Amino acid sequence: MLYMPMTGPFAIFALPFGAAKKISFNRSMQALRFIFHFAFSARGLAVRGLALLGLVVIGLAAPSRAAPPDRSVAGPVAAEARQKALTELFAKLRRAPDAQTAAQIRGFIVRLWGHSGSATGDLLMARAESLMKGAKGPEAAALLDRIVALYPDWTLGWRRRAQSAVLQGDSEGAMLDLDHALGVESRDFMAMRELASLMRALGRNVPALELLRRALEIDPQNDPLRREAEQLEQQIEGNRI
């Protein structure tokens, strides 16, 4: 069973170290769903931070019993925990037994990517997305420029700026932004697929196929992605005949 000691109003999730080794794949998925529901329904970064650190439930490691870090190191500690959680999620995505399980894990990864780690960054992104939906391209582009300057390691910022560039007819600029996103996070399968789509539109089918194959190595249970790669491969082979 999950061990959930309470500290003040916040729950810190943990498993005994020995039990962490025994948890089944399905049980770990239940733990993930519970943690993510808590993390992203809760208000305030303090609550989200504690809940996200609960990702140790899925087998990262036994959490430290030491006192919480002071504010001067909270940022680096949270970033390290986030990267550790992502690494575990990507490992689970590669060995997911079926498409449904893979979709759940994929959703967890996308949710983690959706947060900058800063309340200010998240608010700026929400505003930028609202401007894009409202067809206010120049205003959205200016705000996204600010976001990538403030948070250069946040891949969502680069992907959103790429989408903004596409809306303004700047495919080359969009590809540069997506390439930058992959420089920040080489496992960003969303950036791979978006970049492949832009390359296909420009007739660059071979590098597009390479990107789709890279994405499939990361997410092998993604059937739509597999079909897209197979169709492009057939198209390339047909053009060679």
C-alpha positions as CSV (number, residue, x, y, z in Angstrom):
1,M,0.0,0.0,0.0
2,L,1.0,3.6,-0.5
3,Y,2.5,5.2,2.6
4,M,1.2,8.8,2.9
5,P,2.4,10.6,6.0
6,M,1.0,14.1,6.4
7,T,3.0,17.2,7.1
8,G,0.8,20.2,7.7
9,P,-1.8,20.4,4.9
10,F,0.5,18.7,2.4
11,A,0.9,15.0,1.6
12,I,4.3,13.5,0.9
13,F,4.1,10.3,-1.0
14,A,6.6,7.5,-0.4
15,L,7.1,3.8,-0.5
16,P,9.4,1.8,1.8
17,F,12.6,1.2,-0.2
18,G,12.1,-2.6,-0.3
19,A,8.5,-2.3,-1.4
20,A,9.4,0.1,-4.2
21,K,11.2,-2.8,-6.0
22,K,8.0,-5.0,-5.8
23,I,5.4,-2.6,-7.2
24,S,3.8,-3.8,-10.3
25,F,3.4,-1.9,-13.6
26,N,-0.3,-1.4,-13.1
27,R,0.1,-0.4,-9.5
28,S,2.7,2.2,-10.4
29,M,0.3,3.6,-13.0
30,Q,-2.4,4.0,-10.4
31,A,0.1,5.8,-8.2
32,L,1.1,8.1,-11.1
33,R,-2.5,8.9,-11.9
34,F,-3.2,9.8,-8.2
35,I,-0.1,12.0,-7.9
36,F,-0.7,13.9,-11.1
37,H,-4.3,14.5,-10.2
38,F,-3.2,16.0,-6.9
39,A,-0.3,18.0,-8.5
40,F,-2.3,19.6,-11.3
41,S,-5.6,20.1,-9.5
42,A,-4.0,21.7,-6.5
43,R,-3.4,25.5,-6.4
44,G,0.0,27.0,-5.7
45,L,3.5,25.9,-6.7
46,A,4.3,24.8,-3.2
47,V,1.6,22.1,-3.3
48,R,2.5,21.1,-6.9
49,G,6.1,20.9,-6.0
50,L,5.5,18.5,-3.1
51,A,3.1,16.4,-5.2
52,L,5.5,16.1,-8.1
53,L,8.2,15.0,-5.8
54,G,5.9,12.2,-5.0
55,L,6.9,10.7,-8.4
56,V,9.4,8.7,-6.4
57,V,6.4,6.3,-5.9
58,I,7.1,4.8,-9.3
59,G,10.5,3.5,-8.3
60,L,12.8,6.5,-8.4
61,A,14.3,6.1,-4.9
62,A,13.3,6.3,-1.3
63,P,12.7,10.0,-0.4
64,S,15.1,11.6,1.9
65,R,14.0,12.0,5.6
66,A,16.1,15.1,5.9
67,A,14.5,18.5,6.5
68,P,13.2,20.4,3.5
69,P,15.7,22.5,1.6
70,D,15.8,26.2,2.2
71,R,14.5,28.5,-0.5
72,S,18.0,29.2,-1.9
73,V,18.3,25.6,-3.2
74,A,14.6,24.8,-3.8
75,G,14.8,25.7,-7.5
76,P,17.7,23.4,-8.3
77,V,16.3,20.6,-6.2
78,A,12.9,20.8,-7.9
79,A,14.5,20.9,-11.3
80,E,16.6,17.8,-10.5
81,A,13.5,16.0,-9.2
82,R,11.6,16.9,-12.3
83,Q,14.4,15.6,-14.6
84,K,14.6,12.4,-12.6
85,A,10.8,11.9,-12.9
86,L,11.0,12.5,-16.6
87,T,13.7,9.9,-17.0
88,E,11.6,7.4,-15.2
89,L,8.6,8.2,-17.3
90,F,10.5,7.9,-20.6
91,A,11.8,4.5,-19.5
92,K,8.2,3.4,-18.7
93,L,7.0,4.8,-22.0
94,R,9.5,2.7,-24.0
95,R,8.4,-0.5,-22.2
96,A,4.7,0.2,-22.0
97,P,2.8,-3.1,-22.7
98,D,0.0,-1.5,-24.8
99,A,-1.1,1.7,-26.5
100,Q,-3.5,2.7,-23.7
101,T,-0.8,2.5,-21.0
102,A,1.6,4.4,-23.3
103,A,-1.0,7.1,-23.8
104,Q,-1.4,7.6,-20.1
105,I,2.4,7.9,-19.6
106,R,2.6,10.2,-22.5
107,G,0.0,12.4,-20.9
108,F,2.1,12.6,-17.7
109,I,5.2,13.7,-19.6
110,V,3.2,16.3,-21.5
111,R,1.8,17.7,-18.2
112,L,5.3,18.0,-16.7
113,W,6.5,19.8,-19.9
114,G,3.5,22.1,-19.6
115,H,4.9,23.8,-16.4
116,S,7.9,26.1,-16.3
117,G,8.5,25.7,-12.6
118,S,7.6,29.3,-12.1
119,A,4.1,30.8,-11.5
120,T,5.2,33.8,-13.6
121,G,6.2,31.6,-16.5
122,D,3.0,29.7,-16.4
123,L,0.9,32.9,-16.4
124,L,2.9,34.3,-19.3
125,M,2.4,31.1,-21.3
126,A,-1.4,31.1,-20.6
127,R,-1.5,34.7,-21.8
128,A,0.5,33.9,-25.0
129,E,-1.8,30.9,-25.8
130,S,-4.8,33.1,-25.3
131,L,-3.4,35.6,-27.7
132,M,-2.7,32.9,-30.3
133,K,-6.2,31.6,-30.0
134,G,-7.5,35.1,-30.4
135,A,-5.6,35.5,-33.7
136,K,-3.4,38.2,-32.2
137,G,-0.2,36.9,-33.8
138,P,2.2,39.8,-33.3
139,E,1.3,40.2,-29.6
140,A,1.7,36.5,-29.0
141,A,5.0,36.4,-30.8
142,A,6.3,39.3,-28.7
143,L,5.3,37.6,-25.5
144,L,6.8,34.2,-26.6
145,D,10.0,36.0,-27.3
146,R,10.0,37.1,-23.7
147,I,9.2,33.7,-22.5
148,V,12.0,31.9,-24.3
149,A,14.4,34.6,-23.1
150,L,13.3,34.2,-19.4
151,Y,13.0,30.4,-19.6
152,P,15.4,29.1,-22.2
153,D,15.3,25.6,-20.9
154,W,11.5,25.3,-21.1
155,T,10.8,23.3,-24.3
156,L,7.2,24.3,-24.4
157,G,8.2,27.9,-24.9
158,W,10.2,27.0,-28.0
159,R,7.4,24.8,-29.3
160,R,4.8,27.5,-28.8
161,R,7.0,30.1,-30.5
162,A,7.4,27.7,-33.4
163,Q,3.6,27.4,-33.7
164,S,3.3,31.2,-33.6
165,A,5.9,31.4,-36.4
166,V,3.9,28.9,-38.5
167,L,0.7,31.0,-38.0
168,Q,2.7,34.0,-39.4
169,G,4.0,32.0,-42.4
170,D,7.6,31.7,-41.1
171,S,8.3,28.0,-41.5
172,E,12.0,28.4,-41.4
173,G,11.9,30.3,-38.1
174,A,9.5,27.6,-36.7
175,M,12.0,24.9,-37.7
176,L,14.8,26.7,-35.9
177,D,12.7,27.0,-32.8
178,L,11.8,23.3,-32.9
179,D,15.5,22.4,-33.4
180,H,16.3,24.5,-30.4
181,A,13.6,22.7,-28.3
182,L,15.3,19.4,-29.2
183,G,18.6,20.8,-28.2
184,V,17.1,21.5,-24.8
185,E,15.2,18.2,-24.5
186,S,16.4,15.5,-27.0
187,R,13.5,13.3,-26.1
188,D,10.8,15.8,-27.0
189,F,8.7,13.6,-29.3
190,M,6.2,16.5,-29.9
191,A,8.9,18.7,-31.3
192,M,10.1,15.9,-33.5
193,R,6.7,15.3,-34.9
194,E,6.0,19.0,-35.5
195,L,9.4,19.5,-37.1
196,A,8.9,16.4,-39.3
197,S,5.6,17.9,-40.5
198,L,7.2,21.2,-41.5
199,M,10.0,19.3,-43.3
200,R,7.5,17.2,-45.2
201,A,5.6,20.4,-46.3
202,L,8.9,21.6,-47.7
203,G,9.7,18.3,-49.5
204,R,12.4,17.3,-47.0
205,N,11.0,13.8,-46.6
206,V,14.2,11.9,-45.7
207,P,15.1,13.9,-42.6
208,A,11.4,14.0,-41.7
209,L,11.4,10.2,-41.7
210,E,14.5,10.1,-39.5
211,L,12.7,12.3,-37.0
212,L,9.6,10.1,-36.9
213,R,11.8,7.1,-36.4
214,R,13.6,8.8,-33.5
215,A,10.2,9.6,-32.0
216,L,9.1,5.9,-32.4
217,E,12.2,4.7,-30.5
218,I,11.0,6.9,-27.6
219,D,7.3,6.1,-27.9
220,P,7.0,2.7,-29.7
221,Q,3.4,2.1,-28.8
222,N,2.2,5.3,-30.6
223,D,0.2,3.8,-33.4
224,P,-0.7,7.1,-35.3
225,L,3.0,8.0,-35.2
226,R,3.9,4.5,-36.6
227,R,1.4,4.8,-39.4
228,E,2.7,8.2,-40.3
229,A,6.3,6.9,-40.5
230,E,5.2,3.9,-42.6
231,Q,3.3,6.1,-45.0
232,L,6.2,8.5,-45.4
233,E,8.6,5.5,-45.9
234,Q,6.4,4.1,-48.7
235,Q,6.2,7.6,-50.3
236,I,10.0,7.9,-50.3
237,E,10.4,4.4,-51.7
238,G,7.8,5.0,-54.3
239,N,9.6,8.2,-55.5
240,R,12.8,6.2,-55.9
241,I,11.2,3.7,-58.3
